[in-house]
Amino acid sequence: MYTLSVLLIFLFALSGVVYIIASLLGKKMMKEREKNSSFECGFDPFKKARTSFSIRFFLVAIIFLIFDIEIVILMPVGILINYIAVSYFSLVSAIIVVILIVGLAHEWNQGALNWIE
């Protein structure tokens, strides 16, 4: 166990040293206005290339991640059903699902899930 810890610390230190050496010896990037702008066939850009997008897309992605994490949390509970009592399994699963449903109902009530305002 001790040798594994020493090996991990050594590997992290070695990768840090390699990263520092590579950043010192690597090619330097010059930041210029022309290099950072989008290419439009030799003309000056008409508008910014990076337009803002609706925050609703971000909200949908966060809700997806939350329910994806719910699945990750509930999977081990399903595997442990052979080792724990069914009542405990049901209680833990119900608590997790109720917390998520209450959060979803709160978001719905606040109007965060309405796409058109």
NUFITOR-471759 format. One record per residue (C-alpha): residue in three letters; x, y, z. Coordinates in Angstrom, 3 decimals. Each point is the difference from the previous one (the first is absolute). Layout:
residu = Ala, xx = X, yy = Y, zz = Z
...
***
This chain:
residu = Met, xx = 0.000, yy = 0.000, zz = 0.000
residu = Tyr, xx = 2.860, yy = 2.327, zz = 0.856
residu = Thr, xx = 1.713, yy = -0.627, zz = -3.339
residu = Leu, xx = -3.239, yy = 0.724, zz = -1.859
residu = Ser, xx = -0.337, yy = 3.341, zz = 1.788
residu = Val, xx = 3.598, yy = 0.903, zz = -0.768
residu = Leu, xx = -0.485, yy = -1.028, zz = -3.636
residu = Leu, xx = -3.127, yy = 2.168, zz = -0.356
residu = Ile, xx = 1.712, yy = 3.010, zz = 1.568
residu = Phe, xx = 2.999, yy = -0.523, zz = -2.263
residu = Leu, xx = -2.197, yy = -0.230, zz = -3.105
residu = Phe, xx = -1.908, yy = 3.179, zz = 0.900
residu = Ala, xx = 3.254, yy = 1.848, zz = 0.657
residu = Leu, xx = 1.528, yy = -1.294, zz = -3.233
residu = Ser, xx = -3.020, yy = 1.033, zz = -2.067
residu = Gly, xx = 0.091, yy = 3.453, zz = 1.613
residu = Val, xx = 3.686, yy = 0.395, zz = -0.849
residu = Val, xx = -0.617, yy = -1.139, zz = -3.593
residu = Tyr, xx = -2.874, yy = 2.493, zz = -0.302
residu = Ile, xx = 2.140, yy = 2.882, zz = 1.285
residu = Ile, xx = 2.901, yy = -0.879, zz = -2.310
residu = Ala, xx = -2.344, yy = -0.310, zz = -2.989
residu = Ser, xx = -1.576, yy = 3.383, zz = 0.723
residu = Leu, xx = 3.421, yy = 1.646, zz = 0.270
residu = Leu, xx = 1.438, yy = -1.593, zz = -3.138
residu = Gly, xx = -3.173, yy = -0.111, zz = -2.075
residu = Lys, xx = -1.048, yy = 2.345, zz = -2.769
residu = Lys, xx = -1.236, yy = 3.341, zz = 1.247
residu = Met, xx = -3.372, yy = 1.141, zz = -1.254
residu = Met, xx = -0.409, yy = 3.640, zz = -0.899
residu = Lys, xx = -3.417, yy = 1.459, zz = 0.689
residu = Glu, xx = -1.013, yy = 2.375, zz = -2.723
residu = Arg, xx = -3.350, yy = 1.378, zz = -1.043
residu = Glu, xx = 0.247, yy = -1.553, zz = -3.447
residu = Lys, xx = 0.852, yy = -3.451, zz = 1.313
residu = Asn, xx = -2.887, yy = -0.019, zz = 2.442
residu = Ser, xx = -2.628, yy = 1.215, zz = -2.468
residu = Ser, xx = -1.981, yy = -2.275, zz = -2.284
residu = Phe, xx = 1.080, yy = -0.342, zz = -3.623
residu = Glu, xx = -2.405, yy = 1.480, zz = -2.539
residu = Cys, xx = 1.779, yy = -0.280, zz = -3.379
residu = Gly, xx = 2.385, yy = 2.885, zz = 0.623
residu = Phe, xx = -2.684, yy = 2.498, zz = 0.994
residu = Asp, xx = -0.327, yy = 1.587, zz = 3.398
residu = Pro, xx = -2.392, yy = -1.973, zz = 2.192
residu = Phe, xx = -3.586, yy = 1.220, zz = -0.213
residu = Lys, xx = -0.896, yy = -1.010, zz = 3.538
residu = Lys, xx = 1.389, yy = -1.959, zz = 2.906
residu = Ala, xx = 0.455, yy = -3.705, zz = -0.678
residu = Arg, xx = -0.876, yy = -0.933, zz = 3.541
residu = Thr, xx = -3.655, yy = 0.804, zz = 0.468
residu = Ser, xx = -1.746, yy = -0.531, zz = 3.272
residu = Phe, xx = -2.499, yy = -2.805, zz = 0.308
residu = Ser, xx = -3.044, yy = -0.435, zz = 2.154
residu = Ile, xx = 0.566, yy = -0.949, zz = 3.614
residu = Arg, xx = -2.776, yy = -2.576, zz = -0.444
residu = Phe, xx = 2.433, yy = -2.319, zz = -1.789
residu = Phe, xx = 2.284, yy = 0.160, zz = 3.017
residu = Leu, xx = -2.923, yy = -0.730, zz = 2.326
residu = Val, xx = -1.053, yy = -3.052, zz = -2.016
residu = Ala, xx = 3.582, yy = -1.290, zz = 0.116
residu = Ile, xx = 0.166, yy = 0.454, zz = 3.779
residu = Ile, xx = -3.322, yy = -1.799, zz = 0.509
residu = Phe, xx = 1.242, yy = -2.840, zz = -2.215
residu = Leu, xx = 3.163, yy = -0.281, zz = 2.100
residu = Ile, xx = -2.010, yy = -0.047, zz = 3.226
residu = Phe, xx = -2.190, yy = -2.866, zz = -1.179
residu = Asp, xx = 3.038, yy = -1.776, zz = -1.430
residu = Ile, xx = 1.652, yy = 0.195, zz = 3.414
residu = Glu, xx = -3.215, yy = -1.392, zz = 1.485
residu = Ile, xx = 0.452, yy = -3.118, zz = -2.100
residu = Val, xx = 3.617, yy = -0.290, zz = 1.107
residu = Ile, xx = -1.096, yy = 0.263, zz = 3.637
residu = Leu, xx = -2.835, yy = -2.520, zz = -0.329
residu = Met, xx = 1.989, yy = -2.669, zz = -1.884
residu = Pro, xx = 2.133, yy = -1.117, zz = 2.977
residu = Val, xx = -3.096, yy = -0.045, zz = 2.180
residu = Gly, xx = -1.575, yy = -2.468, zz = -2.432
residu = Ile, xx = 3.091, yy = -2.182, zz = 0.097
residu = Leu, xx = 0.013, yy = 0.008, zz = 3.802
residu = Ile, xx = -3.594, yy = -1.263, zz = 0.220
residu = Asn, xx = 1.340, yy = -3.525, zz = 0.598
residu = Tyr, xx = 1.937, yy = 1.171, zz = 3.058
residu = Ile, xx = -2.423, yy = 2.422, zz = 1.653
residu = Ala, xx = -3.602, yy = -0.210, zz = 1.118
residu = Val, xx = -2.665, yy = 0.834, zz = -2.562
residu = Ser, xx = -1.492, yy = 2.640, zz = 2.294
residu = Tyr, xx = 3.333, yy = 1.817, zz = 0.239
residu = Phe, xx = 0.434, yy = -0.218, zz = -3.780
residu = Ser, xx = -3.482, yy = 1.423, zz = -0.539
residu = Leu, xx = 0.587, yy = 2.785, zz = 2.517
residu = Val, xx = 3.304, yy = 1.123, zz = -1.518
residu = Ser, xx = -1.350, yy = -0.137, zz = -3.550
residu = Ala, xx = -3.157, yy = 1.879, zz = 0.976
residu = Ile, xx = 1.975, yy = 2.741, zz = 1.768
residu = Ile, xx = 2.230, yy = 0.548, zz = -3.038
residu = Val, xx = -2.928, yy = 0.079, zz = -2.422
residu = Val, xx = -2.082, yy = 2.296, zz = 2.245
residu = Ile, xx = 2.874, yy = 2.482, zz = 0.295
residu = Leu, xx = 0.318, yy = 0.105, zz = -3.775
residu = Ile, xx = -3.753, yy = 0.329, zz = -0.562
residu = Val, xx = -0.232, yy = 2.838, zz = 2.534
residu = Gly, xx = 2.881, yy = 1.790, zz = -1.760
residu = Leu, xx = -1.615, yy = -0.511, zz = -3.398
residu = Ala, xx = -3.361, yy = 1.259, zz = 1.296
residu = His, xx = 1.730, yy = 3.078, zz = 1.437
residu = Glu, xx = 1.684, yy = 0.748, zz = -3.348
residu = Trp, xx = -3.303, yy = -0.496, zz = -1.792
residu = Asn, xx = -1.811, yy = 2.278, zz = 2.478
residu = Gln, xx = 2.640, yy = 2.726, zz = -0.433
residu = Gly, xx = -0.539, yy = -0.118, zz = -3.759
residu = Ala, xx = 3.532, yy = -1.105, zz = -0.776
residu = Leu, xx = -1.247, yy = -2.778, zz = -2.281
residu = Asn, xx = -2.213, yy = 2.248, zz = -2.130
residu = Trp, xx = 1.808, yy = 0.378, zz = -3.295
residu = Ile, xx = -1.963, yy = 3.044, zz = -1.197
residu = Glu, xx = -0.496, yy = 2.839, zz = 2.429
***
